[in-house]
Amino acid sequence: MLIQFAVTNFLSFRDEMVLSLDTNKDDSHSEILLSYKNERILPSVAIYGANAAGKSNLHKALTAAIIMIRNSNNLQVDQPLMVTPFLLDEKSRFEKTKFDFIYTNNGIKYQYGFVLDAQHVWEEYLYEYKSTKPSMIFERSDINKYKFTARSKPQLSKIVDKNTSNKLFLATATSWNSDLTRNAYMWFSNMIDTYDSSNLEDLMFREFDRHQKDKDNSLNEFMLHLLKNADINISNFNYENIKQETDQFPFVLPPELQGLVNQMPVGKGVLEQHRIITAHQVIENGEKREYGLNYFDESNGTKRLFTYGPVLKNALENGRTIIIDEMDNALHPAMTKSLIEMFQNPNINRHNAQLIFNTHEISLLDLNLFRRDQIYFVEKNNQTGVSDLYSLDEFSPRKSENIQKGYLQGRYGAMPVVNLADIKLLKVLR
């Protein structure tokens, strides 16, 4: 489980920004909370803010940190690190970026973080919580200065020479079979991920292929449950992965048409086509009839629900933390709410899965759905370009307060100031 994420000097977050999934002392909706020993952890967090306020930059910060950890061992010596600091002042653009995570994996609580610029990892640390206070596993400073404990030194000191200035020691040590770092590293490898519209569809097809190859029907069953309960008149569906010799095709489709049929070359002379046919039941001449539709002919909302299926199933079955950018895009608010409630239902979320998402959907701003500490806002100072992240809990609203109304009135900030009706603007129109 993710307990806390902090980032400093990355994109629009110049100053330290902290996203906490640790709870306050409020007992509201206590039945939905996850637990680690004596700690109560949030199963979901919703993040609001105006366009260009920085919501997606939080998603990018988490994505960048996770990718850097996973791909660290693949870096060549002196290969630049893909990190972008705050660029809108003369000081920050030359300063380092920091990422910090507090999380649990397999019953052990860790704190892991690193400080870097485009050339080097300057600082890095890994702590394990054996009590309420963290115990050091390793610390790294000044690029290549390391500190270990009496317990960790015999194993980890031998690996120092295997690391380079642009690689994370956590990844290097794990690749050299360190049992002191493996569990901490594997959480980043297997238990947390970020998603947006650009990678969801490809992931969906890969997961359907994998389940089909393994003769595992569980994904189809899960999807069918989602579709039937979404009230979109889909009674069934069929998935096929069709591979054909390319000499059966008289031409290659232009790029702008390829997405319509989802045909992709997978090898010399072979073309792959993913095909989903949905079944729709209608009443025709007083009789029930069933007709099929191609996935690509379905609405954007239906396609979005399909693409969420594998992600949601994987998270709920394996207790993963998922971060979704613009989760409500193309979905009806009632459907979005139902997906959130899956993570907040202890009978469904039996493995401590977590959902973090950003949204514009104000109908979800409801204290009957969320606790106050589950709602975050991102606001950008237009004079400095700096984004700030803060919780609704900081405003201590009453449990009976209309959060939607308060947000629209600007009570909590993070609202755009829009005035497109100014008559002076009309002079630019012909």
N, C-alpha and C positions, 0 to 999 in steps of 0.2 A: 504493500500500500504506500501511496505517496502521502507524506505528512506535511512537507513544506518544500517549496521551490523558491529560490531567490536568484535574481540576476541584477548585475550592475554594469552599466555602460555597454548596452547592446541596443542598436537601432534607436528608437525614441525613448528608451528607458535609460536616462543618464545616471540618475541616482538609484540606490538600491531599491528594488521592488520585491515584495514578499507576498507570495500566494500561500496561505496557510489552510490546510484541511484539518487541522486540530480544532476542536470545538471550544466555544465559550462555556460558561457554567449554566446556560439556559437549558431547561429540560424539555423545551418544545420539540415535538417529533422525535423523542428519544428512541422510539422503537426502530427508526430507520438507521441509526448510527452503527458504524463498524467499530471494532474494538481491537486494541493491542495492549495486553496486560491491563493496566489501569487507565489507559488513554482512550478517549472517544474520538473517532475519526469520521469525517464526512464522506458519504458515498457519492456525492455529486456537488458540483459548483457551477453556477451560471454567471457569465461575465457580460456586462452591458457597457455600452459606450457609443458615442457618435461615430460616424464614418471618419476614418483617418485618425481616430483618437489613440490607437495603439493596441486594440484587441488582438488583431492578427499578429502583431509583433510579439505578444506574449506567446502565442502559438509557435511563431518562428523561433523564439528563444528556446523553448522546450525542444523543438525539433532539432535545432542546431546542436544543442548540448548532447542529446541522445545520439545523433549521427556521429558527432566527434568521438564519443566514447566507443561506439560500435566499430567505427572505421579506423580507429587510431592505428591498429596493427598493419593496415594496408598502406600507410603513408610511406613515401620514399624519404630518404634523408634530405633535409632542407626543403621539403615540399611545403608551400605556404598553407597556413590554417585559414579556413573560411569563416572568419569572424568579422562582423561589422560594428564598430563602436558608434557611439553618438557623434554625429558629424557636424552639428550645428553650433559648436563653439570651438574656439581655438585651443582649448585645453583638453577636452574629452577625446577628440579625434586622435590624439597621440597617447592616450592612456589605455590601460589594459582592461579587459572584460573579465567578469567573474561570474561563474555559475555555482550554485550550491543546492544540494538535495538532502533532505532527511526522509528516510523511507524504511520500510520493513520488507524482508524477504525470508521465507521459511522460518518465521518466528524470531528473527534477529533484526534489531534496529540499527541502522547505520546513518552516518553523516558523511557525505562525499562531496568534494568541491574542487575546482581548479581555476586558476587565473592565467590568462594567456593573451597574446597579441597575434599578429599575423605570422610571426616567425617562430615563437617559442612558447612552451608551457613554463611559466615562471614560478607558479606555486601549485601544489596539489596536496590533498590530505584525505585520509580515510580513517574514520573513528567508528568504533563499535560500542553500543550502549549495553554494558553488562549490568548496569544499575541506572539510576537517574542521571548519572554523569557519564559522558563519553570517554572511552579509553582509546588511545592512539594505536593504530595498526602501522601507519607510516605518515610521515610529513615530508614534503619536498619544498625547497625554497631556492631562490637564485638559480633557477633552471635545473641544476644538477647536484644540489646539496640535499642529502636525505637523512632523516632521523627515524630510528626504529626502536622498539622496545626489546627487552631481553628475550621475550617470547618470539617476536617477529624477525629479529635481526638474523639469526642463523639461516633462515630460508630466503628472506627478501634481499638481503645485502648482496647475495650472489647474482641477483638478476639486474642490479643497477647498471652494469656494463652492457646489458642487452638493450637498454632503453636509449632513445635519442632525445634531443632537446625539443623536438616537435611532437613527441608521442606522450600519451598518458600512461603513467606507470601502472595504474590499475589494470589497463588492458594488456600491457606488456607482461606483468607478473602473472596474470591469469593465463595468457598464452603459453607461459612456461610452467604451467600446472601448479601454481601456488594455491593451496587450499585455504590460505588466509584471505585471499581476494576473490576467489571464484564465486562465492555466493553473492557478494556485494556486486560484482560485475554482471552476473547472470540476470539480475533484476532489470538492468538496462537492456540486456539482450533479448529477454523474453517477456517481461511483465509490464512494460509501459510502451506506448506508441502514440503517434499523432497522425491525424487523418484530415484530408481536405478533399474537395471534389476532384482534384487532379489524379489521385491515386486509388480512389475507392472502387471504380469500375474494373480496373485491371485486377485488383485484389479479389473482387467477387468472382471473376472468371477462374482465377487460379484456385480459389477455394472450392468452387464447384468441381473443377477438374480433379483436385486432390481427393475429395470425398467420393467422386465417381470411381476413380482408380482403386481406392481402398474398399469399394463396395459398401460405403458408409452412407446410409440414407438420412442421418440425423440432421444435416443441414437443410435438406429438402423439407423435412418435417417441421423444423423451426421456422423456415421461410413461409411455409404454408400456414402455420399458425399466425404469423405476423400479418400475412395478406388477408386471411379470412376475418381477422379481428380489426382490420383497418377499414372495413366497410367500403371496399373499392370493387366489389363484384368480380373477384377472381376466385374461382372455385378450385383451381388446380393449375399446375404448370409442368412443363417438361424441359429439361436441359440436355443439350447435345453438344459434343465437341466433334466437329467433322473435319477430317483431314483429307485433302484431295490433291492429286497430282496437278501441277500448274499447267500442264499441256492441255487440260480440259477447259482452260479459260482462254478465249481468243485475245484478251487484252488485260492489261493491268489497270485497275480502277485509279482515277486521279485521287490525290490526297483528300480533297474536299468531299469525296463520296465514300471513301473507305470506311469511315465511322458508321455509315448507315447500315452496313452489313457486317462490320467487325471482322473483316478478312485480313489475316496477317501471315506473311511468309515465316515459316518456322524452320525451314531447312531447304537445301537445294532441291528445287522441283516440288516442294510441298507448300500448300496453302492451308491455313487453319481458320476455321470459322466457328465461333461460339454462337449457339442458337438457343434462345429461350422462347418458348411458345406458351402463352398464358391462356387459360380456358375461362371464358365468360358465359354464364348462363343467362338466357333471356327468355321472355315469354313471347312466342310467335304464333299467331292464330290460335290462341288459347292453350298452346302446348309449350312445354319447357324444351328449349333447344340450347345447344352448347356450340360456341364458335371460338376459334383460336385467333390470337393476335400475337404478332412478333413483338418481342421486348422493346425494340426500337420504335414501335408504333404506340407504345404506352405513354402516359403522361409523365412529365418530369418528376412529379411527386411519387408515382409508382416506381419509376426507375431508381429514385433515391432510396426508397424503402428496400428495394432489392439489394442495393449496394451496402446498406447498413446491416443487412442480415448476418453475413459472416463475421463482421466486426463485433456486433453485439453478442452473438453466440459464443465467440471465442473469449470475450471479456468475462461474461457471466459464468462460463464453465470453468475458466482457469484463474479467476480472480485478478484479471489484468486491469491496469489503469489506462484509460483511453482519453485522448484529448482531441476534440472535433471542432474544426473551424466552421462557423456558420452552420451549425447543426440543423437549424430550422429552415434552411433554404429549400424551397419547393414543397415543404411539408405543411399540412394544416396544423394549427396550434394544438388541436386536440390530439393529433397523432404524436407530435413532439412531446406533449405532456405525458402520454402513455409510455413512450420510450424512457423518459426520465424516471417514471414511477417503477419501471422494472428494476432499476438500480436501488430504489428506495423501498422495495418490498423484500423483507428478509426471507420470505418463502421462495422467492425467485433468485435473489442475490445471496446465495448461500456460501460464496467463496470470497467475499470481500472485494468485489469488483468496484471500480470507481469511474465516474464519468465527469469530465471537465469540458465545458463547451462555451463558446461565445455566441451571442444572439442579439437580435433587435426585437424579438417578440415580447412585447410588454405584457401580454396576457399571462405570461408565466410569472410575472412579479406578484406573487401571491404567498402570503404567510401561511395559508392553508396547504401549500405545496412545499415551500422551502422554510428552513430556519433563517434567521437574520444573517448568520455567519456563512450561509451558503450562497449569498448574492454579493457579487463584486462589481465594481464600476471602474472603468478606465477613462480618465479625462486628460486631455492634452492642453497645456498652456500655449496658446497660439503666439504669444510674444517670445517665448523661449524655444518652443518645439518639443518640450519635455513632457512625457507621459507619466501619469501617476496612477497607481492601482490602490484601491481601498475598498473596504467591506461596508455593506449596509449596517453592520453591527456597530460601526463607529458612530452612527447617528442615534442609536438606541431607540428605534421607533417602537411605539406601543404594539402589542400583538394584534390589536383591533384596527391598526392604522391601514388606510388604503395606500398601499405601496405604489400601485400603478399611477394613481392620481398624484401622489407626491413626486414621483419621478418626472412625470410630464410637466409638472409645475416648476421643475428645476430644484426641488428641495435637496436632492442628493448629488447634484452636479451631473457631469457626464452626458449632458444634453446638447445637441447642436443648436446654434443660433441661426435660424434660417429666415431669410426675408427675400423671397423671389418675386414678391408682388410690388416692390418699389417701382414707382412710376418712372423714375429716372433711368431705369434699365431699358425701358422701351425704345429709347433713342438708338440703341445698337441694333434694333430689328428693322428690317426693310419691309 
